[in-house]
Amino acid sequence: MMNYGGVWFPNAFSNSHPSVFGAASIYLGLWNHPHQSIFSQYTGNYFKGWPQYFDKTLYEKIVVTASDPYFDNQAAWLRKYYKHLFYDKDGIKNSADADEKLFSRAIKELQAIPENKPYLLTLANTVTHYPFDTPQGYMSQWIVETQEEKFKKALSFFDSQLGRLLDVIEKRGDFERTLFVVIGDHSMPILAEDHNYPDYYGFEMNKTVAGVFSPNKKWFQELQINESFVSQIDIAPTMLHIAGIEKPNHFVGQSLLNKTMREMPALFFKDYKYSYHMKHNEYYGHLQLDTLMEHKNDTFIYPISPTEASIIKQDVNVIADLMNYLIRKNKIWAPEFE
């Protein structure tokens, strides 16, 4: 995929942890509610997710997941968002087997789609999620001793499986019209320095990856790196931008295809705690406490200047108030159910 044109965003962030809350932001284009469990349960059922904007009579809409969608309560959303949900509950016995079966099923479904039929194929893999298990026998000469090495081996296996899918896509007549979007739902501590964050906040979970790629020269002439701060709320507007869908929506992010991205903070909520990223600054705070720290050069600075703190708290409180308001208003932004 890196041989295609596109944009890679190294400064991408999750909006919350664990997976169900990151997935909620990806599908709904909204920051998480500061008390995250309310957000996923309520909005997952009553808000409109971006796949619903893709006309089901025009698009073949398929999602294939390598994790149990009933475990994290996403099954109801996915069945609403997509025409087909595939999860091999009997065949996937552990995370080491899951990705191979995931990509095999995705390839099978892709080969059944006519090349003149637009399709939306979403995959949710698991091998790059803790515990980073790879199938027995995979690169047996690669002996891992640390969690970082285990993750790199898992990433290598994921890359091999993704390559299988791309080989099939590249042979299709609609390959030149295909666009790929990559996003992670959250991160986790892998390196030793990841554990240096205050345990109270746990924000080693918020760094992720994002990218948009395509062989179509009308979209991208080359591969570029964009240092802008982006997050999961940007995926929904990106998908509508790609498809040329212009309909009223509640998505608060911006398309990753915008030539000039406006400055917008990447915000992560976790049980009233938050991290706030803008340009080269990182801040960590709590909505109900006066604690606000700046992370700079591997050092946590507290307290920060009153003016700086006021600006950040104002931004964060506006977003928190917005999410509280949406939850209280039962009918606001209600979806048009398909």
C-alpha positions in Angstrom: 0.0 0.0 0.0 2.9 2.3 0.6 3.7 2.1 -3.1 0.4 3.9 -3.8 0.0 7.7 -3.6 -1.6 9.0 -0.4 -1.2 10.8 2.8 0.2 9.4 6.1 -0.6 11.1 9.4 2.0 10.2 12.1 0.2 12.5 14.6 -3.0 10.5 14.8 -4.9 9.9 18.1 -7.7 7.8 19.4 -10.6 9.5 21.1 -10.9 7.0 23.9 -10.0 3.5 25.1 -10.9 0.6 24.9 -11.8 -0.6 21.4 -15.6 0.0 21.6 -15.2 3.7 22.4 -12.6 4.2 19.7 -14.8 2.4 17.2 -17.7 4.7 18.3 -15.8 7.8 17.3 -14.7 6.2 14.0 -18.3 5.4 13.0 -20.1 8.4 14.5 -17.6 11.2 13.8 -17.9 12.5 17.4 -15.7 12.9 20.4 -16.5 10.4 23.2 -18.6 11.5 26.1 -16.4 12.2 29.1 -18.1 9.3 30.8 -17.4 7.0 27.9 -19.9 4.1 28.6 -22.9 6.4 28.1 -21.5 7.5 24.7 -21.1 4.1 23.2 -24.4 2.6 24.3 -26.6 5.5 23.5 -25.2 7.0 20.4 -24.3 3.6 18.9 -28.1 2.9 18.8 -29.5 6.4 18.1 -27.0 8.3 16.0 -26.3 7.7 12.3 -23.0 6.1 11.4 -21.1 7.0 8.2 -21.8 3.7 6.4 -25.5 4.5 6.6 -24.9 7.4 4.2 -23.8 4.9 1.5 -26.9 3.9 -0.4 -27.5 0.2 0.2 -29.0 -0.2 -3.3 -25.8 1.1 -4.9 -23.1 -0.2 -2.6 -22.3 -3.7 -1.5 -21.6 -3.0 2.2 -19.6 -5.7 4.0 -17.8 -5.7 7.3 -15.5 -8.6 8.4 -14.2 -8.6 12.0 -11.6 -10.9 13.6 -12.9 -10.2 17.1 -16.2 -11.1 18.6 -18.6 -8.2 17.9 -20.9 -9.3 20.7 -18.1 -9.0 23.2 -17.8 -5.3 22.9 -21.5 -4.6 21.9 -20.7 -3.5 18.4 -22.8 -6.2 16.7 -26.0 -4.2 16.7 -24.3 -1.2 15.1 -22.5 -3.2 12.5 -25.7 -5.0 11.5 -27.4 -1.6 11.1 -24.5 0.0 9.2 -23.6 -2.8 6.8 -25.5 -5.3 4.6 -23.4 -8.2 5.7 -21.5 -8.9 8.9 -19.1 -11.8 9.0 -17.5 -13.2 12.1 -16.4 -16.8 12.3 -17.3 -17.6 15.9 -16.5 -21.3 15.6 -13.3 -21.0 13.4 -11.5 -18.3 15.3 -10.2 -19.9 18.4 -7.6 -17.4 19.4 -6.1 -14.1 18.3 -3.2 -15.9 16.6 -5.6 -17.5 14.1 -8.0 -14.6 13.7 -6.3 -12.4 11.1 -5.6 -15.2 8.6 -9.3 -16.2 8.7 -10.3 -12.6 8.5 -8.4 -11.9 5.3 -9.4 -15.2 3.8 -13.1 -14.3 4.3 -12.6 -10.8 3.0 -11.0 -12.2 -0.1 -13.8 -14.6 -0.6 -16.4 -11.9 -0.3 -14.5 -9.5 -2.5 -14.2 -12.1 -5.3 -18.0 -12.5 -5.3 -18.5 -8.7 -6.0 -18.9 -7.8 -9.7 -16.3 -5.3 -10.8 -19.0 -2.9 -11.9 -20.5 -2.9 -8.4 -19.3 -0.2 -6.0 -18.4 -1.7 -2.7 -17.6 -0.7 0.9 -15.4 -3.4 2.6 -14.4 -2.8 6.2 -12.0 -5.0 8.1 -11.2 -5.0 11.8 -8.1 -7.0 12.5 -6.8 -8.3 15.9 -3.2 -9.6 15.6 -1.8 -6.1 16.3 -3.8 -6.0 19.5 -2.4 -7.3 22.8 -1.3 -10.1 23.3 0.2 -9.8 19.8 0.1 -13.6 19.2 1.1 -14.8 15.7 0.3 -18.3 14.3 2.5 -21.2 15.4 5.3 -21.6 12.8 5.2 -18.0 11.5 8.8 -16.9 11.0 9.9 -19.4 13.6 13.5 -18.2 13.2 12.3 -14.8 14.6 12.7 -15.3 18.4 11.0 -12.5 20.3 12.1 -11.6 23.8 10.4 -8.3 24.5 6.9 -6.9 24.0 8.3 -4.5 21.4 9.7 -7.4 19.4 6.4 -9.3 19.8 4.5 -6.4 18.4 6.8 -6.0 15.5 6.4 -9.7 14.6 2.6 -9.3 14.8 2.8 -6.2 12.6 4.9 -8.3 10.1 2.2 -11.0 10.0 -0.5 -8.4 9.6 1.4 -6.9 6.7 1.6 -10.4 5.0 -2.1 -10.9 5.3 -2.9 -7.4 4.0 -0.6 -8.2 1.1 -2.8 -11.2 0.2 -5.8 -8.9 0.0 -4.1 -6.3 -2.0 -2.9 -8.9 -4.5 -6.6 -9.7 -5.2 -7.7 -6.1 -5.3 -4.9 -5.1 -7.7 -6.1 -7.8 -10.2 -9.6 -6.3 -10.3 -10.8 -4.1 -13.1 -11.9 -1.5 -10.5 -8.5 -1.3 -8.8 -7.7 2.2 -10.1 -10.9 3.5 -8.6 -10.2 2.0 -5.1 -9.3 4.1 -2.1 -7.9 2.8 1.2 -8.4 4.3 4.6 -6.4 3.1 7.6 -7.1 3.9 11.3 -6.4 2.3 14.6 -9.0 2.3 17.5 -6.4 2.9 20.2 -2.9 2.2 21.3 -1.3 0.5 24.3 2.1 0.6 26.1 4.7 -1.3 24.2 8.0 0.5 24.7 9.5 1.0 28.2 9.0 4.8 28.0 5.3 4.3 27.4 5.0 3.4 31.0 6.4 6.8 32.1 3.0 8.5 31.7 1.2 9.1 35.0 -0.8 5.9 35.9 -3.7 8.0 36.9 -4.2 9.1 33.3 -3.1 6.1 31.3 -2.8 8.1 28.1 -0.3 5.7 26.5 -3.5 4.4 25.0 -4.2 7.4 22.8 -1.6 7.4 20.0 -2.6 5.6 16.8 -2.1 5.7 13.1 -4.1 7.1 10.2 -3.7 7.2 6.4 -5.5 7.5 3.1 -4.0 5.8 0.0 -5.0 5.1 -3.6 -3.4 4.1 -6.9 -5.7 6.7 -8.6 -3.5 9.7 -9.8 -6.6 11.9 -9.6 -6.5 11.6 -5.9 -2.7 11.4 -5.2 0.4 11.9 -7.3 2.7 10.7 -4.6 3.0 9.5 -1.0 3.1 12.4 1.5 3.5 12.8 5.2 1.2 15.4 6.9 2.2 16.4 10.4 -1.3 17.8 11.3 -3.0 16.4 14.4 -5.9 14.2 13.4 -8.1 11.8 15.2 -10.9 9.2 14.7 -13.6 11.9 14.3 -12.0 12.7 11.0 -12.8 9.3 9.4 -16.5 9.9 8.9 -16.1 13.1 6.9 -13.3 11.5 5.0 -15.5 8.7 3.9 -18.3 11.0 2.7 -15.7 13.2 0.9 -14.4 10.1 -0.9 -17.8 9.1 -2.1 -18.9 12.6 -3.0 -21.8 12.4 -0.6 -23.1 15.8 0.5 -25.8 15.4 3.1 -26.5 17.1 6.5 -24.7 15.2 9.2 -23.4 15.5 12.8 -19.7 14.8 12.1 -17.5 17.2 13.8 -14.1 16.3 12.2 -12.7 17.2 8.8 -11.8 15.1 5.8 -8.2 13.8 5.7 -8.3 14.7 2.0 -8.5 18.4 2.7 -5.6 20.2 1.1 -5.4 22.7 3.9 -6.5 21.2 7.2 -7.6 23.7 9.9 -6.1 23.5 13.3 -8.2 21.3 15.5 -7.2 19.6 18.7 -7.0 15.8 19.0 -8.9 15.0 22.2 -8.9 11.8 24.2 -11.5 11.2 27.1 -11.3 8.5 29.7 -13.6 8.6 32.7 -13.5 12.4 32.9 -9.7 12.5 32.4 -8.5 13.9 29.1 -5.4 14.5 26.9 -5.4 17.4 24.5 -3.0 17.6 21.6 -2.4 20.7 19.5 0.6 21.3 17.3 3.6 20.2 19.3 2.0 20.4 22.7 0.4 17.7 24.9 -1.7 18.4 27.9 -3.3 16.1 30.5 -6.1 17.0 32.8 -9.2 16.1 34.7 -12.6 17.7 34.2 -13.5 17.6 37.9 -10.0 18.5 39.3 -7.7 21.5 38.9 -4.9 19.3 37.6 -3.5 20.2 34.2 -0.1 19.1 33.1 2.0 19.8 30.0 4.1 17.0 28.6 7.2 18.3 26.9 10.6 16.7 26.3 9.6 13.6 28.3 8.8 15.8 31.3 5.5 16.6 32.9 5.2 20.3 33.8 2.7 21.3 36.6 1.3 23.9 37.0 1.3 25.6 33.6 0.6 29.3 32.9 -2.9 30.4 33.9 -3.6 31.9 30.4 -2.6 28.6 28.7 -4.6 26.6 31.1 -7.6 28.8 30.6 -7.6 28.3 26.8 -7.2 24.6 27.0 -9.9 24.1 29.7 -12.3 26.3 27.8 -11.8 24.1 24.6 -12.2 20.9 26.5 -15.2 22.1 28.5 -17.0 23.2 25.3 -16.6 19.7 23.9 -17.6 18.1 27.1 -20.7 20.3 27.4 -21.6 19.5 23.8 -21.5 15.7 24.4 -23.6 16.1 27.6 -26.1 18.2 25.7 -26.5 15.5 23.0 -27.1 12.8 25.6 -29.7 14.8 27.3 -31.6 15.7 24.1 -33.1 12.3 23.2 -34.0 13.2 19.7 -31.2 15.5 18.6 -29.4 14.2 15.4 -31.5 11.1 15.4 -30.6 8.8 12.5 -32.7 8.1 9.5 -32.8 4.3 10.0 -32.4 2.2 6.9 
